[in-house]
Amino acid sequence: MPVYLFIIVGLVVGLAIGYFVGQNLMKKNLANQEEEANKSAQEIIRNAKNNAENIKKDKMLEAKEHFLKLKSEFDEDVNARKNTLNQNEQKIKQQQQQATQQVEQNNRLQTELTNKTGKLEEQIELASKKRDEAEKLHQQQVSQLEKIANLTAEQAKQQLVDALKEEAETRASSFIKQSIEEAKLSATKEAKKIVIETIQRTAAEQAIENCVSVFNIESDEIKGKIIGREGRNIRALEAATGVEIIVDDTPEAIVISSFDPVRREVARLSMHRLVQDGRIHPARIEEIVNKTRKDIDNEVIEIGERTVIDLGIHGLHPELIKMVGRMRFRSSYGQNLLQHSREVAKLCATMAAEMGLNVKLAKRAGLLHDIGKVNQEESDLPHAILGMEMAKKYKEHPEVINAIGAHHDEIEMTCIIAPIIQVCDAISGSRPGARREMMESYARRLRDLEDLALSFKGVEKCYAIQAGRELRVIVDAEHITDDEANMMSFNISQRIEKEMQYPGQIKVCVIREMRSVAYAK
């Protein structure tokens, strides 16, 4: 037999023996592992049982402790309630005892009162008897006196009353005369003192209103842009704002001339915005002027609000606040109306404080006394009556209403504030430099000139320029033809000649401009 067969057989036998030996070892290992697992499981079960017992004991102890705690709290609550009941019972017993004692005391007092009432009735009867005896005795004495004096009691009384009345009248007349003389002296002295102190304590500037505003520019190049080609921009500005723009050789300045401060302000702000924007042409000018007019309206409200806040006046109606702001752009005899009204309000407040009157009402009436001058609606009423009606419309205090209406004696004064307003208005207007009569008459003449032209049908705008030497009238091109415009200029000039007084001559220029506007979309 070959050797390699022996080797193969030996290997097979070895492998077989190794396999059986490995299987036996694996079985022994598995048996040992199973035995160890059983032991571990039993140990775990034993530990779990011990833990369960311990947990059970702990829970039972906790439950007993909780039960004891609840029982203790319940006992304490029961004891507290018992104590409260005992206290309440004691209080009730004490109250019952007090009530019993009070009843006994009342009974005792009632008994004493009954006894005293009986005694008092006896005393009243006794006093009545004594009074009857005294009256009889008095009648006997009076009858004896009448026999002696040959006068009855009524006649004697009348003679005594007449004598006393005569003496009292003489003394009263003398006293009244003396009091009136002293009051006149002291009143005159006190009034002068109050007026002087009020004037001294109020600082006021002199009138500074005029008819021109100066618009400063940086260079002549900007001046050229404002003038425009052949002066078209200047003409557009004048037509849109109603002012006269004077461009001369004065460096870096353009003069805006108009009697109406609102128009001058609109023109000045419009020119400022146009210069900043850089686009200066007629269409842009009209757009900026319209926008500026709206901004001026907002500024009017801001001025009014700032004024009432500065003066400490509260609860003023928004429309009245707007009218107060509008005063900034109005003048009275050359004196700025808002400055004048603020000055009068401060004077009234000072004078009312010196006299011990209501300072707030006096200040309010002083600020609103000329409110009728800024009414935008046409009316034939005096400005004092018109202002009174406006104040009444916006629910002002009755004393303020009366003071406004009476400060020029149009109505009767019914409150002490009214003469104070009248005096302070006179103080503000009569001080040196406060007013310029010529300026007011000049402005009134120009307004009358514009109103005359506006009364014609078809007139849209009207501006008096060049100090009243020219009247520029702008008409509606859709309702007025060229021929009618020619006739209107003649008619206006004829009415000016008949109804107005003026120096020199007035040029009436009627402007009719036709525009066709379309939009490309």
SENUVEX-581417 format. One line per field, with one value per residue (C-alpha): residue in one letter; x, y, z; residue number from 0. Coordinates in pm, whole numbers, plus 50000, padded with zeros to 5 digits. Layout:
BEGIN
type = A,...
X = X,...
Y = Y,...
Z = Z,...
seq = NUM,...
END
This chain:
BEGIN
type = M,P,V,Y,L,F,I,I,V,G,L,V,V,G,L,A,I,G,Y,F,V,G,Q,N,L,M,K,K,N,L,A,N,Q,E,E,E,A,N,K,S,A,Q,E,I,I,R,N,A,K,N,N,A,E,N,I,K,K,D,K,M,L,E,A,K,E,H,F,L,K,L,K,S,E,F,D,E,D,V,N,A,R,K,N,T,L,N,Q,N,E,Q,K,I,K,Q,Q,Q,Q,Q,A,T,Q,Q,V,E,Q,N,N,R,L,Q,T,E,L,T,N,K,T,G,K,L,E,E,Q,I,E,L,A,S,K,K,R,D,E,A,E,K,L,H,Q,Q,Q,V,S,Q,L,E,K,I,A,N,L,T,A,E,Q,A,K,Q,Q,L,V,D,A,L,K,E,E,A,E,T,R,A,S,S,F,I,K,Q,S,I,E,E,A,K,L,S,A,T,K,E,A,K,K,I,V,I,E,T,I,Q,R,T,A,A,E,Q,A,I,E,N,C,V,S,V,F,N,I,E,S,D,E,I,K,G,K,I,I,G,R,E,G,R,N,I,R,A,L,E,A,A,T,G,V,E,I,I,V,D,D,T,P,E,A,I,V,I,S,S,F,D,P,V,R,R,E,V,A,R,L,S,M,H,R,L,V,Q,D,G,R,I,H,P,A,R,I,E,E,I,V,N,K,T,R,K,D,I,D,N,E,V,I,E,I,G,E,R,T,V,I,D,L,G,I,H,G,L,H,P,E,L,I,K,M,V,G,R,M,R,F,R,S,S,Y,G,Q,N,L,L,Q,H,S,R,E,V,A,K,L,C,A,T,M,A,A,E,M,G,L,N,V,K,L,A,K,R,A,G,L,L,H,D,I,G,K,V,N,Q,E,E,S,D,L,P,H,A,I,L,G,M,E,M,A,K,K,Y,K,E,H,P,E,V,I,N,A,I,G,A,H,H,D,E,I,E,M,T,C,I,I,A,P,I,I,Q,V,C,D,A,I,S,G,S,R,P,G,A,R,R,E,M,M,E,S,Y,A,R,R,L,R,D,L,E,D,L,A,L,S,F,K,G,V,E,K,C,Y,A,I,Q,A,G,R,E,L,R,V,I,V,D,A,E,H,I,T,D,D,E,A,N,M,M,S,F,N,I,S,Q,R,I,E,K,E,M,Q,Y,P,G,Q,I,K,V,C,V,I,R,E,M,R,S,V,A,Y,A,K
X = 50000,50142,50260,50033,49731,49846,49888,49539,49381,49570,49445,49085,49107,49264,48996,48725,48879,48920,48558,48425,48653,48542,48176,48224,48405,48132,47862,48049,48087,47718,47623,47845,47702,47345,47420,47571,47272,47033,47229,47226,46853,46786,47008,46820,46485,46605,46727,46402,46197,46416,46381,46005,45978,46187,45981,45660,45782,45888,45553,45365,45576,45511,45137,45132,45322,45086,44784,44924,44995,44640,44497,44705,44592,44230,44259,44413,44134,43868,44032,44057,43689,43596,43797,43624,43283,43370,43486,43169,42956,43138,43092,42721,42685,42866,42646,42335,42455,42530,42188,42020,42215,42124,41756,41770,41951,41694,41413,41583,41639,41278,41161,41386,41268,40905,40976,41163,40884,40633,40850,40904,40531,40483,40755,40593,40259,40424,40609,40287,40118,40411,40403,40033,40095,40386,40167,39894,40150,40300,39955,39888,40222,40154,39809,39955,40227,39965,39764,40076,40212,39877,40016,39933,40209,40187,40227,40530,40688,40627,40787,41092,41125,41100,41366,41604,41536,41619,41943,42040,41976,42190,42477,42444,42445,42757,42925,42833,42965,43291,43322,43259,43525,43777,43686,43734,44076,44192,44037,44207,44538,44504,44396,44694,44923,44788,44808,45163,45283,45119,45284,45624,45610,45523,45806,45694,45866,45771,45580,45800,45543,45618,45525,45843,46043,46398,46492,46867,47039,47391,47487,47368,47343,47057,46901,46906,46731,46462,46406,46388,46392,46254,46127,45872,45953,45909,45577,45461,45558,45377,45065,45061,45131,44989,45306,45538,45894,46157,46487,46740,47115,47122,47368,47244,46893,46544,46270,45917,45656,45292,45064,44948,45206,45059,45127,45480,45547,45407,45626,45936,45900,45815,46130,46339,46207,46249,46612,46679,46509,46685,46393,46249,45984,45618,45460,45693,45631,45253,45302,45538,45314,45008,45205,45344,44993,44894,45210,45127,44789,44969,45209,44912,44789,45137,45167,44828,44915,45253,45090,44828,45095,45325,45041,44922,44570,44400,44084,44065,43858,44072,43906,43992,44351,44366,44237,44498,44768,44616,44673,45045,44981,44745,44815,44610,44721,45066,45086,45111,44778,44921,45189,44920,44689,44969,45063,44701,44671,44981,44864,44521,44677,44897,44612,44370,44631,44679,44301,44251,44041,44046,44381,44308,43981,44141,44432,44193,43975,44283,44413,44074,43954,44045,43958,43687,43954,44073,43733,43754,43381,43258,43043,42921,42939,43208,43501,43415,43060,43187,43449,43182,42962,43256,43343,42978,42975,43274,43133,43363,43299,43019,43259,43506,43222,43106,43462,43524,43199,43227,43592,43485,43155,42939,42750,42704,42974,42834,43154,43460,43695,43541,43681,44020,44029,43931,44201,44475,44380,44419,44752,44890,44774,44850,45212,45471,45565,45292,45082,45105,44774,44887,44986,44644,44455,44687,44627,44251,44246,44424,44190,43888,44039,44074,43724,43576,43732,43636,43271,43261,43135,43403,43697,43913,44194,44275,44598,44672,45042,45289,45152,44802,44897,44813,44523,44589,44268,44276,43951,43814,43885,43594,43330,43483,43565,43831,43569,43416,43763,43812,43475,43548,43867,43669,43385,43626,43808,43474,43367,43704,43664,43312,43351,43711,43949,44311,44613,44734,44596,44534,44612,44352,44503,44260,44439,44261,44473,44351,44510,44462,44588,44614,44791,44985,44946
Y = 50000,50332,50568,50859,50640,50587,50960,51028,50764,50909,51260,51144,50951,51255,51482,51247,51218,51602,51658,51421,51577,51931,51833,51702,52017,52237,52041,52079,52455,52492,52296,52516,52835,52712,52634,52978,53144,52955,53068,53431,53415,53277,53546,53815,53672,53666,54026,54137,53975,54145,54483,54438,54370,54672,54895,54757,54836,55190,55262,55136,55360,55660,55586,55565,55892,56066,55929,56055,56395,56424,56316,56575,56849,56740,56746,57092,57216,57069,57225,57564,57549,57452,57748,57979,57848,57896,58252,58326,58183,58400,58707,58629,58592,58922,59093,58950,59078,59421,59428,59340,59613,59861,59775,59822,60154,60268,60181,60374,60675,60661,60667,60965,61141,61090,61238,61536,61590,61615,61865,62064,62082,62215,62476,62575,62623,62832,63041,63092,63223,63458,63579,63655,63849,64040,64129,64260,64466,64595,64694,64880,65066,65153,65285,65498,65635,65712,65911,66103,66173,66211,65970,65617,65351,65328,65704,65704,65420,65602,65924,65730,65544,65866,66035,65740,65711,66079,66050,65726,65881,66184,65968,65725,66010,66156,65816,65732,66065,66019,65657,65755,66028,65789,65516,65754,65859,65508,65359,65614,65561,65181,65175,65387,65162,64845,64989,65120,64790,64595,64811,64793,64415,64356,64388,64449,64522,64805,64736,64580,64486,64612,64532,64369,64054,63996,63660,63599,63402,63269,63395,63583,63251,63146,63490,63424,63088,63254,63521,63260,63312,63659,63677,63394,63240,63575,63629,63278,63338,63672,63523,63222,63407,63757,63939,64173,64044,64315,64208,64492,64536,64451,64163,63827,63954,63956,64176,64035,64310,64270,64418,64065,63884,63543,63597,63716,63408,63173,63341,63332,62962,62870,63044,62874,62530,62600,62703,62388,62169,62333,62278,62624,62653,62770,62426,62345,62689,62634,62291,62424,62727,62504,62272,62567,62705,62372,62376,62730,62599,62334,62598,62811,62523,62473,62846,62841,62535,62679,63009,62852,62627,62925,63117,62815,62817,62476,62332,62574,62449,62336,62594,62873,62744,62761,63120,63212,63079,63278,63597,63559,63663,63951,64305,64571,64928,64796,64595,64218,64078,63770,63976,64227,63950,63779,64115,64185,63834,63890,64238,64099,63816,64059,64302,64023,63881,64224,64256,63901,63788,63472,63494,63208,63358,63703,63559,63357,63659,63872,63624,63588,63952,64023,63675,63831,63999,63666,63531,63413,63451,63790,63972,64327,64284,64466,64240,64245,64115,63866,63740,63712,63500,63272,63230,63150,62896,62712,62703,62955,63079,63344,63598,63548,63591,63915,64051,63989,64154,64452,64553,64826,64904,64731,64554,64616,64488,64230,64100,64255,64097,64301,64644,64480,64357,64702,64872,64625,64652,65029,64993,64760,64978,65323,65281,65461,65269,65007,65102,65272,65419,65482,65118,64995,65235,65141,64766,64822,65019,64737,64473,64680,64705,64325,64265,64498,64294,63961,64067,64029,63696,63466,63613,63339,63541,63905,64066,64433,64488,64776,64948,64949,65103,64781,64538,64196,63997,63630,63499,63153,63091,62845,63100,63430,63500,63742,64005,63966,63999,64330,64452,64336,64541,64850,64780,64726,65050,65239,65099,65186,65545,65572,65384,65432,65712,65667,65873,65870,65599,65223,64984,64704,64397,64109,63782,63501,63191,62886,62551,62211,61918,61554,61256,60987,60649
Z = 50000,49907,50178,50082,50141,50496,50528,50393,50617,50915,50835,50800,51128,51295,51166,51284,51630,51644,51544,51815,52074,51969,51990,52341,52449,52297,52478,52805,52748,52664,52971,53188,53031,53082,53442,53495,53324,53551,53849,53728,53664,54009,54157,53962,54074,54434,54410,54243,54521,54783,54606,54574,54946,55025,54790,54941,55291,55186,55021,55322,55545,55316,55311,55692,55721,55472,55659,55989,55834,55691,56023,56204,55964,56000,56377,56365,56135,56363,56668,56491,56396,56750,56882,56630,56734,57098,57030,56833,57111,57364,57144,57103,57478,57533,57273,57436,57772,57621,57452,57780,57957,57679,57710,58083,58039,57780,58014,58290,58060,57944,58301,58378,58060,58161,58500,58347,58092,58375,58558,58237,58173,58524,58462,58130,58301,58571,58309,58114,58427,58493,58132,58156,58475,58308,58007,58235,58425,58091,57967,58291,58256,57890,57973,58251,58011,57745,58003,58109,57750,57574,57303,57214,57203,56822,56787,57016,56819,56490,56623,56743,56412,56211,56422,56392,56018,55963,56157,55974,55633,55717,55839,55543,55291,55445,55458,55098,54971,55156,55036,54673,54688,54842,54591,54297,54419,54499,54180,53954,54129,54124,53758,53654,53856,53692,53339,53391,53542,53258,52989,53161,53194,52826,52577,52219,51892,51659,51340,51073,50807,50458,50102,49973,50036,49917,49767,49785,49508,49475,49130,48823,48640,48867,48818,48444,48490,48701,48436,48156,47783,47708,48066,48031,48372,48550,48374,48469,48834,48844,48683,48919,49245,49186,49292,49111,49073,49037,48882,48867,48892,49263,49294,49425,49505,49355,49506,49547,49580,49695,49958,50052,50273,50184,49814,49889,50101,49834,49569,49789,49881,49521,49390,49657,49556,49187,49239,49442,49183,48887,48648,48591,48319,48317,48366,48656,48804,48816,48975,49244,49320,49371,49597,49794,49853,50011,50224,50338,50458,50665,50795,50902,51123,51270,51349,51521,51729,51825,51927,52158,52313,52377,52543,52743,52594,52585,52430,52137,51841,51541,51314,51559,51576,51196,51204,51466,51230,50944,51147,51079,50718,50792,50909,51085,51013,50928,51251,51212,51332,51507,51682,51788,51917,52112,52261,52364,52516,52731,52835,52930,53131,53326,53393,53495,53734,53895,53940,54071,53772,53559,53378,53135,53011,52974,52773,52555,52480,52408,52150,51976,51991,51622,51489,51272,51055,50912,50814,50453,50384,50268,50523,50584,50963,51168,51252,51625,51565,51308,51556,51826,51597,51515,51884,51958,51674,51818,52175,52344,52699,52720,52875,52588,52335,52498,52523,52150,52044,52280,52233,51984,52166,51901,52183,52555,52792,53036,53198,53360,53102,52816,52923,52988,52625,52502,52711,52611,52242,52270,52453,52185,51895,52036,52144,51925,51611,51649,51347,51011,50902,50544,50498,50604,50380,50089,50141,50172,49845,49662,49806,49701,49353,49330,49474,49212,48928,49089,49092,48711,48581,48435,48632,48787,48948,48994,49114,49185,49111,49075,49386,49240,48908,48719,48764,48612,48553,48450,48296,48215,47846,47813,47919,47801,47435,47307,47228,47574,47729,47547,47664,48020,48043,47936,48181,48470,48396,48385,48722,48875,48755,48901,49230,49345,49431,49328,49224,48862,48636,48661,48376,48344,48175,48103,48021,47837,47786,47594,47679,47521,47728,47621,47774,47587,47758
seq = 0,1,2,3,4,5,6,7,8,9,10,11,12,13,14,15,16,17,18,19,20,21,22,23,24,25,26,27,28,29,30,31,32,33,34,35,36,37,38,39,40,41,42,43,44,45,46,47,48,49,50,51,52,53,54,55,56,57,58,59,60,61,62,63,64,65,66,67,68,69,70,71,72,73,74,75,76,77,78,79,80,81,82,83,84,85,86,87,88,89,90,91,92,93,94,95,96,97,98,99,100,101,102,103,104,105,106,107,108,109,110,111,112,113,114,115,116,117,118,119,120,121,122,123,124,125,126,127,128,129,130,131,132,133,134,135,136,137,138,139,140,141,142,143,144,145,146,147,148,149,150,151,152,153,154,155,156,157,158,159,160,161,162,163,164,165,166,167,168,169,170,171,172,173,174,175,176,177,178,179,180,181,182,183,184,185,186,187,188,189,190,191,192,193,194,195,196,197,198,199,200,201,202,203,204,205,206,207,208,209,210,211,212,213,214,215,216,217,218,219,220,221,222,223,224,225,226,227,228,229,230,231,232,233,234,235,236,237,238,239,240,241,242,243,244,245,246,247,248,249,250,251,252,253,254,255,256,257,258,259,260,261,262,263,264,265,266,267,268,269,270,271,272,273,274,275,276,277,278,279,280,281,282,283,284,285,286,287,288,289,290,291,292,293,294,295,296,297,298,299,300,301,302,303,304,305,306,307,308,309,310,311,312,313,314,315,316,317,318,319,320,321,322,323,324,325,326,327,328,329,330,331,332,333,334,335,336,337,338,339,340,341,342,343,344,345,346,347,348,349,350,351,352,353,354,355,356,357,358,359,360,361,362,363,364,365,366,367,368,369,370,371,372,373,374,375,376,377,378,379,380,381,382,383,384,385,386,387,388,389,390,391,392,393,394,395,396,397,398,399,400,401,402,403,404,405,406,407,408,409,410,411,412,413,414,415,416,417,418,419,420,421,422,423,424,425,426,427,428,429,430,431,432,433,434,435,436,437,438,439,440,441,442,443,444,445,446,447,448,449,450,451,452,453,454,455,456,457,458,459,460,461,462,463,464,465,466,467,468,469,470,471,472,473,474,475,476,477,478,479,480,481,482,483,484,485,486,487,488,489,490,491,492,493,494,495,496,497,498,499,500,501,502,503,504,505,506,507,508,509,510,511,512,513,514,515,516,517,518,519,520
END
